[in-house]
Amino acid sequence: MDQNNIREEIGGIVNKIIADYNGGKNIDAVDIFNKPDRNEVIDIVNNLFSVVYPGYFKDRSYKSYNPENGVAVITEDIFYRLNKQVSLALDFCKTRDQMCEEERKEESYRVCKAFFEKIPAIREFLETDLLATLDGDPAAKSFEEIILAYPGFIAITIYRLAHELYLLDVPVIPRLMTEYAHSKTGIDIHPGATIGKSFFIDHGTGIVVGETSVIGENVKIYQGVTIGALSTRGGQKLSGKKRHPTIEDNVVIYAGASILGGDTIIGKNSVIGGNTFITSSVPADTRVSIKNPEMEYRSAGGKEPVKEEIKQSDEWFYII
């Protein structure tokens, strides 16, 4: 095919695409330099790990004989970069989008200052999460293994950082942070969720925790658990309303359980069995399981199947 014809045809295609950018679609964002940078936010998250867990995560671009000097350098660098991203994100906040440039700079600085002042409090919560993980998982051999390798602990760490920015009404960036954790670990915790101390996620893949979820202290969750909304058919009309469950203290939720609805409360000290589907409140000190399944065994020779009911180890389960 003639090269001149190829250039002309591709040029025509490009012109049509560029012309479509002027159609007023919500997906148009040609001004890429005035939007938060997803990759920059991810890099900030990774660098925050070296502030939260000193000695575990290192950025080799920073070299210092004095550990305190190293923390000062990396903290200042993260502060500067986060400040810029927050300033750009303020465009997406309806109460702040009319700020002049000077007001925007002052507001973004205020937010970043408040966030970094919360780091010691975030670390206090993460210390309890770390202890809960070691205590709750007999496969865990050390704190180092949990901090460096456990996807649940990584997701909790990013959630706790993002949650503080969410509380400071920072648009977009908290979701970028937790969706990075989601892509990295398979665990989807909305930054708006409220989660108490000593939170333990075991295995973790497929866990979903919705925006208005409230989770108490010393709660353990296994893989495939959904703490979600009963229905989202109301769309934006439901924004700001309590749509997700409340999980009280000392609750264990086993794999595959779905707990739905803003009015649903799981009482303290309860145990939610695997694969249960719950849309109404459960009293405190209750164990919930699905009705006992029946197993069927059939030999290779085609003999009559032998049925066997699986026995429940505890007789005081609340059957649904």
Secondary structure, 3 states (H helix, E strand, C coil): CCHHHHHHHHHHHHHHHHHHHHHCCCCCCCCHHHCCCHHHHHHHHHHHHHHHCCCCCCCCCCCCCCHHHHHHHHHHHHHHHHHHHHHHHHHHCCCCCCCCHHHHHHHHHHHHHHHHHCHHHHHHHHHHHHHHHHHHCCCCCCHHHHHHHCHHHHHHHHHHHHHHHHHCCCCCHHHHHHHHHHHHHCCEECCCCEECCCCEECCCCCCEECCCCEECCCCEECCCCEEECCCCCCHHHHCCCCCCCEECCCCEECCCCEEECCCCEECCCCEECCCCEECCCECCCCEEECCCCEEEECCCCCCCCEEEECCCCCCCEEEC
